[in-house]
Amino acid sequence: MRIFVIALSLLAVLSTVNAANAEQRVAFVVGNGAYKYAPKLENPVDDADAMASLLRGIGFDVIEGTNLNHEEIAEKLLEFGKKAGGADIAAFYYAGQGIAVNGTNYLLPVDADIKSEMDVKLSAISFDDVLDRTMGEAKLRLVFLDASRNNPFASRVASISRGRAVITDPDPKPEQGTLIAFATGSGEVALDGEKGAHSPFTRALLANLAKPGVEIQQAMTMVRAQVNEETNKGQLPWGHTYLLGPVYLNPLQAPGGSDK
């Protein structure tokens, strides 16, 4: 009986690996915390490392970078774009500081020195470019942004918050086959968390995103509930879903397939 149970377990693991390998999956994972001119963050590097490991475990070809400057992010985006073209699933995870100007979202390299809106356009990375120009040709696009969503222009980014800075709602809306998950609601701050413990949002992603047989929208509901509980209702993840069907990142015992 024991040998039979072990055999079943091995078959289950192999079925998961084979299902993931049947799809072309690529991800770009970024963790920026060592900012020169904005508040430093304790956990993005560890958050990104853990997320990259999780995604590799479910069949993703992961491009990973931590504490990237503008040039380094641009180089890795080019690599990501080449691999994401025509992929079945393209995923992007970002932990760090961000900013929004006139409805456009930007991700901050560690060397970004933001004193004005013009500085944002010159030294930050447009999230729209990440979504449209690098992931646009993928059949399915998944985006996870562990950054706050408050307005940083009270004075300048370096004095806004010890949390993770601003990301707002995308405009115009992304194409069908896209899921965007924010660490918190519009105008709110996402907590960085205790050093070495991951941020609340990333910790919840790690706990729920790759659960066997759990559809991704169900997983994100679990993420939202976990963050809300752990922060005593101080942080509530938000998202936009433009999927046309069920998506299983770990399809073990799943009743359906991936949204294409």
N, C-alpha and C positions, 0 to 999 in steps of 0.2 A: 504494500500500500504506500509506504514512504517513497519508494522508487517511482511509483506511478504519479504521486503528487509532485515530486521534483521534475519529472518529465513534462507534466502539464505546465509547471511554472516556466520551464525553459521554452516551451512552445509559445507561451504567452509573450515572453520577452522577444523572441524571434519575430513573432507576428507584428509587434509594435515597430521593431527596427525595419522590417521589410516594408511596412506601410509607409513609414517616413521616407525610406530610400526610394520608393516608387515615385515620389514627387521631387521636383527640383526646389529646394528651400535655401534661401540665402538671407543673411541678417547682417546689419551694421549696428554695433553696440558701442556707445560712447559714454564715458564717465569723466566729467570735468569737475575738479574740486579745487585745484591749486591755482586760483585766480591771482593775477598780479594787481588788478585795479578794482576788482569786485570782491564782496565777502567770500572768504574761503569756506569750503564745505568739507565736512569730515568723511562722508560716506560714499560719494559717487564712484570712486575707483573700485571699492569693494563691491558696491552694487553692480557695476558693469561686469566685473569679473564673474560674479555669481550668475548673472543673467546670461552671459556668454556660455558658461558651462551648462546651464539648463538648456539653452537652445541647441547646443551641439549634441546634447543627450537625446534630443528628439529629431535629429536628422538635419539640422541647419548647417550650412557652410557659413561660418561666422567670421566677419571682418571686425576686429576689435581695436579700440584705441582709448587711451586714458590720458587726461591732462594734455589734450591736443591744442596746439596753436592754430591760427587761421590756415596756414599753409598745409599743415598736417591733416586737418579736417578735409580740406579741398582735395588733397591727394587720395585720401581714403574714400571720399564720395565718388570720385571718378572710378575707382576700383569697384565699389559697390554698384554703381550704375551699370557697369559692363556685365556684372554677374546677375543683376536683377532683371535685366532685359529678357522678357519671355519666361521668367521663373514662375513656377506654380504659386509659390508664396514668397513674398519679400517682407521682411520685418525690420523695423527700426526702433531701437531703444536708446533713449537719451536721459542721462541723469546729470543735472548741473544747473547753471544759471541760464535764463532766457530773457527775452524782452519783446515787447510788442509796440509797433509804431504804426499808427493809422490803419489798424486792422491787419497788419502783416507781422507774422511771428518770426523772430530771429533767435538762433542758438548762439551762445557766447563762447568763443574760443578762450583759452586761459590768458591770452595776451591782449584781449579786447580792452581798449581804454575808451569808455563811453562817457562823453561829456555833452553830447548833443545828438539830435536825430540823425544828422549827417554822419556822425561817427558810427552809429548803428549800421547804416547802409554800407559803410566802407569796411568795417572791421568785424561784423557779425555774419553769420551764415543764415540765409533765408530758409525757413522751414518749408515754404512753398516749393523752393527749388529741390529740396530733399524729396518731398512727396511726389512732385510732378516730373522732374527731370531725371531722377535716379530710379524711382519706383513706378513710374507711370505705365511702363509696359508689362509689369508683372500682373499675373491673373488675379492675385489676391494680395492686398497690402494691409499690414498690421503695424500700428504705430503706438508706442508707449512712451509718454513724456512725463518724466519725474521732475517737474519744475513747478514753481508757484505761478499764480496767475494774477498777481496784484500789479498796480501801476507803478513803475519804477521812477517816473519823472517828478517825484517830489523835489529832488535835487539832482542826484545822479546815482547810478547803480551801486556805487561803492558805499552808499549810506542807506540803502533801502531796508535791508532785512538780513537776519542771519539764516533765514530760510532760503528756499530755492526760488529764483525770481521768475518773472512773468511769462506766461503763455496764454493766449486768448483763443477764442473759437476760430476755426478756419473759415475764410471767406475769399472766393466762392467755395461752396461745398465740394468735397472730394468726389471722385468718380465712384460708381457702383463697385462693390468688391473691396471696400475700404473700411477698416475699423480704426478709430483714433481714441486712445484712452489717456485721459489727463489725470495727474495725481490728485487734483483738487478742482473745485468749481471756479468759474470765472470771477476774478477779483480777489481770490483767496490765496493764502500762503500754504505751500506744501512743506511739511516738516522734514528736516534733514535726518533727524533721529540721533540717538546716542552713538558715539564713536564705536565702530566695530559691530554695530547691531543692525545695519541696513536701515534705510528710510522706511517708514510705515508702508508706503505704496509699493516699493520694491519687495519688501518682505512678504507682502500679500501676493504679489505676482509670483514670487518664487514658490509660495505655498500652494497656489491654485492653478496656475496657467497650464501646467503639463500633467494634471491629474488624468489618469487613464479613463477614457470614455466620456470625459466631460466636454461638452460643446463650449466654444470660446465665450459666447455671450453669457452662458451660465457661469463660467469661470469668472468673468468680470463682475457679475453680481456678487459672487463670493468675495472677490477682492474688495469691492465697495463696502460690503458688510464688515469685513475684517478690519479695514482701516478706520471705519467709523467707530467701531467698538474699541480698538486699541487707543484711539486718540480721544476717547470720551466725547464723541460727536464733534470734535474740533476740526476734523478734516474729512471731506466726503469726495472721493474720486468721481469724476464725470467723464462722459464720453459721447462719441457720435458713431453710429453704426450704419453702414450703407452696404450690408451684406444681403445677398439674395437667397442664402440657404445656410444650413448648418456647417460649421467648421470645427474640425477636431485636430488639435495639434498632436495629441497622443491618442490615436483612434482605437486603442485596445478595447474590445467589446463595444465599440460605438455602433449605433444602429444606422448611421448614415455616413456620407462622405464629406469632402471639402467643397466649399463654395468656390466656384470658378468664375 
